[in-house]
Amino acid sequence: MRPHEPCRQTFVNEIENTPSILLTAPAVEPLSLDEAKAFLRVDTTDEDGVIGALIAGSRIYIEAQTRRALITQSWRLSLYSWP
C-alpha cells in the first residue's frame, strides 16, 4: 500500500471514464489523533504516524466507496465531451 498522497489522488468517473483530480485536500480528518488514541487505548506517541495514516486511509476508502466527501475539498473533473 502506498503512503497517503492527497495532492495526487485521482478517481475515475464511471459514467464517462474521465479523471477527477483532487486539488485541495481536506484540512482536517473526521477523527482526531487524540480521539483515535483514546479509542485504541494508546498512551505513547510511538505509533502516532501509523494511527494518523490509518485515519487518512480509512477516510479515503470510505469516500471512494460511498462516492461522498466527508470533509470539504476541491476537485477538478475533466470531461472529454460536453454531456
C-alpha positions as semicolon CSV with decimal commas, in nm:
position;residue;x (nm);y (nm);z (nm)
1;M;0,000;0,000;0,000
2;R;0,135;0,346;-0,092
3;P;0,164;0,626;0,163
4;H;-0,117;0,881;0,163
5;E;-0,058;1,141;-0,112
6;P;-0,362;1,374;-0,111
7;C;-0,240;1,607;-0,387
8;R;-0,204;1,319;-0,635
9;Q;-0,527;1,139;-0,554
10;T;-0,726;1,063;-0,869
11;F;-1,058;0,887;-0,916
12;V;-1,212;0,781;-1,245
13;N;-1,572;0,877;-1,307
14;E;-1,753;0,555;-1,404
15;I;-2,003;0,730;-1,634
16;E;-1,762;0,888;-1,881
17;N;-1,435;0,724;-1,768
18;T;-1,293;1,071;-1,705
19;P;-1,046;1,152;-1,429
20;S;-1,130;1,359;-1,124
21;I;-0,822;1,523;-0,970
22;L;-0,805;1,632;-0,606
23;L;-0,696;1,998;-0,597
24;T;-0,729;2,079;-0,227
25;A;-0,717;1,800;0,029
26;P;-0,921;1,821;0,350
27;A;-0,760;2,041;0,614
28;V;-0,856;1,802;0,897
29;E;-0,957;1,440;0,930
30;P;-1,305;1,343;1,056
31;L;-1,144;1,175;1,358
32;S;-0,863;1,343;1,552
33;L;-0,547;1,160;1,653
34;D;-0,634;1,207;2,021
35;E;-0,982;1,056;1,970
36;A;-0,836;0,756;1,788
37;K;-0,567;0,705;2,052
38;A;-0,828;0,721;2,330
39;F;-1,044;0,461;2,150
40;L;-0,741;0,236;2,091
41;R;-0,614;0,293;2,447
42;V;-0,270;0,405;2,326
43;D;-0,081;0,626;2,572
44;T;0,255;0,673;2,395
45;T;0,344;0,878;2,088
46;D;0,538;0,593;1,924
47;E;0,251;0,496;1,692
48;D;0,118;0,844;1,606
49;G;0,234;0,822;1,244
50;V;0,074;0,482;1,189
51;I;-0,253;0,584;1,355
52;G;-0,265;0,907;1,153
53;A;-0,208;0,716;0,830
54;L;-0,483;0,469;0,921
55;I;-0,726;0,755;0,986
56;A;-0,648;0,916;0,648
57;G;-0,658;0,584;0,464
58;S;-0,993;0,497;0,620
59;R;-1,141;0,833;0,517
60;I;-1,018;0,789;0,159
61;Y;-1,159;0,436;0,143
62;I;-1,500;0,541;0,280
63;E;-1,517;0,839;0,040
64;A;-1,434;0,614;-0,257
65;Q;-1,692;0,352;-0,160
66;T;-1,973;0,596;-0,083
67;R;-1,876;0,850;-0,353
68;R;-1,924;1,124;-0,092
69;A;-1,675;1,369;0,059
70;L;-1,672;1,358;0,439
71;I;-1,473;1,683;0,467
72;T;-1,477;1,990;0,240
73;Q;-1,233;1,951;-0,052
74;S;-1,184;2,081;-0,406
75;W;-1,182;1,855;-0,714
76;R;-1,133;1,907;-1,087
77;L;-1,349;1,697;-1,320
78;S;-1,220;1,668;-1,676
79;L;-1,482;1,588;-1,937
80;Y;-1,377;1,473;-2,283
81;S;-1,705;1,586;-2,437
82;W;-2,000;1,802;-2,340
83;P;-2,277;1,593;-2,181
